[in-house]
């Protein structure tokens, strides 16, 4: 029995470079099925549903969809709203009214939780309905996924940034702190390690939220590297915490809380500046700077992994197939099947919803200030083709003639 | 009479994405001339000369030179040293000792001034010697140049950044402030305007150091845009000053002074955060964020204009030709001869040294909060081929059924 009706697709949470690939995957695949009467895009996530703000994507040209697919950041707009029971009722009123039978929500673990709640409500009210969560997050922190669409492109941005920051620091030596997004999981910060091409290349130190951050160890680490190389590049996650689980960033003062109860970490250079002040105060180093990579990590136009693009498209396509062909609810996941090949599986929503995957222990070194080769082996194929590489002059020093000899 | 001896090439000031193209241009071109006995690269600019820290680039492979050419940031290392008379004497002692007869210094207007001083000293001491300044600066502020190598690639990075920041802000609306490098000249900040594709695309407001910055006007401008669009993206130069010529950034507290007597502007998010605080305090807007583009602007690996690469290579080649063939001193300049074509001229060092070119009046709008079409016409061909572009969904809203109608 084919379930006839409309599709609604929506995007939630922070944008990524490839989130529109998944959107376009859903739209193009859904439009192939005769039982799909319309494909609607909800504007600004779930809030667009309750306000009946839909774009009729059945009318969009394939050509323009393909151009939107290569444009970063949620083309439908996003939201940080997290529906409660009442919000869900409103969603259902609209879905019933429009005969929406398929719901695809592209987002992270909070969005997966939204899909789970909506789906529970549908079952309770005996509304025949398929709901699928499509993974997306630059944090790479979804359970049961080898990695998540959006992460490879953001990782590539971080890697290319640190290749540059390392070269810059080599030309004009000093200490440079680069602050990378990542509240609980350090995957994105760890991507900076790709810049470590030559033995003395930075980042020389990498600090992740998976390990408690000690200011004393940090200052000792920086001092060691600086004494040895006359320079030091540091990559640090915005989410680093002390032994008690308190965010280091909080020490800097003003924090803002979002609708999910999370402290706002991005959009401020506070953590980088706090670390710079500590280094200047405690170590005798003159040139100390910081960069906070900020929103560019998730929306910079023109730095994308082709592997990520392909997979983001496929999770959208698979979502439509699982729902419309196979009548399944769940969350699409990416499984690594070879080096490098993947497959897609559908998992129960509760496996992914509101849970966080962290970096495994074998990706982090014993001193908790760098990553291991195992992590680089994991990351490398995700970065895609045409990954740029830095090269150095390799000739010997010319012989001195004068007293400087 | 051919002047026989060594070449010394050095790099000064802040790195750019294409500064090694100029280096490689000098090296490859110089190596063709039989009167050149060796091609030395001074490590860390003029400081490498007085310490006799040279790389013997005569021994570098062409293949590796070509790979270094596409690597951002000064491969020889850089310096902020500015030689005085005594420093110059030391330079000459080394040059005489090594029979260095050709000196090429790749840098901005401070580096041009260094070349001018060194050359004056050479004339005084009757040392037969050619000295050439090769232009480089992301600030685009050298006199008698249509534009400067390094600027087009940095401008492309800024443009791609703001395409992303605009899309991000469109997906999750609020106010976003992006702070761009540029102490006196606003060219780099102005490059953000390339993101203005659709009529309501940001940056909606652009503030440049060429015009006095008024906090009152700024807050009024932001309020106007936000009231109209429900969001606002702002591009601002780190060097914006008030009516008295005082840096707005200084209001935020700690400032550092470099060897040239300039206040340190980069490597801190202070200006962005100051503007965010002002907006939050004075306007009733909840989501206000800032990003400081920082060092990525000048050294990000993998965002480069091919036009910039080509020209940076050519100014290096031309420098070698002017010095070795034509026995000339001076500064290489880029002249625009068509849309788009260029030619290279050599100018007296004093024309370029220690002077600053600003944006012309017809590039800035009357309200001093945006650029004009004339500026975009000027910039567009510099950005090179393959410049990415954002696309939107264009379908109509679906008809509402419920009360939300």
Interface residues (C-beta under 8 A of the other chain):
Chain A: X11 X14 X15 X38 X40 X41 X50 X51 X52 X53 X54 X55 X56 X57 X59 X60 X64 X67 X68 X70 X71 X72 X73 X74 X75 X76 X77 X78 X79 X80 X93 X94 X97 X98 X160 X161 X163 X164 X165 X167 X168 X170 X171 X172 X176 X266 X267 X268 X269 X270 X272 X273 X276 X289 X290 X291 X292 X293 X294 X295 X296 X298 X299 X300 X301 X302 X303 X388 X390 X391 X392 X393 X394 X395 X396 X397 X398 X400 X401 X402 X404 X405
Chain B: X11 X14 X15 X38 X40 X41 X50 X51 X52 X53 X54 X55 X56 X57 X59 X60 X64 X67 X68 X70 X71 X72 X73 X74 X75 X76 X77 X78 X79 X80 X93 X94 X97 X98 X160 X161 X163 X164 X165 X167 X168 X170 X171 X172 X173 X176 X266 X267 X268 X269 X270 X272 X273 X276 X289 X290 X291 X292 X293 X294 X295 X296 X298 X299 X300 X301 X302 X303 X388 X390 X391 X392 X393 X394 X395 X396 X397 X398 X400 X401 X402 X404 X405
